[in-house]
Amino acid sequence: MAASDKNKRTCSQGHTYYKISDCPTCPICEQERKPDSGFLSRLSAPARRALEAQGITTLQMLATYSEKDILKLHGMGPASLPKLREALQEQGLAFKD
């Protein structure tokens, strides 16, 4: 892919980055706000944003959803489910049936 295919952008924090898509997310800001611990730290940025957009920030909140509900969220893919199942099991929790 040629550099000309990418659009140079600057986020509100002053980071300069290049993007091909229309996605407005700054990859530098996204990396800086990634949690260091907890179940959200195990996920990709799109999956983490999908949960956060729904207000799901704790395992107790996650356990009130079914796997099917979680997979319907924009940005959540099937690769995230094993990570979420494991995090829930570590706390003696599970997805809603």
C-alpha positions, 0 to 999 in steps of 0.5 A: 500500500502506498503512503499516498493511500493513507490520510494524514490526521492529527487528533485533538491531543496533537498526535499525528497519524495516518489512516486509510479508513474513515475511522476517527480513532487515534491509534496513539490515544487508544494505546495510551488509554489501554488498561494495564490490568483487568479483563479489558486489558486482554481485549483488542481496542475495538472489542474494548470500546464495544464493551465500554460503549455499552457501559460494561466495565466490570465482570459482574456487569458482563455476566448479565449478558449472554455470549450472543448479546456480546457478539452483536456489539459493533467491534466485538468478534468471536476471538474475544469470547474465549478471553472473556469466558476465562476472565469470568471463570477466574471470578466464578462467573459466567455469561448469562444463558 
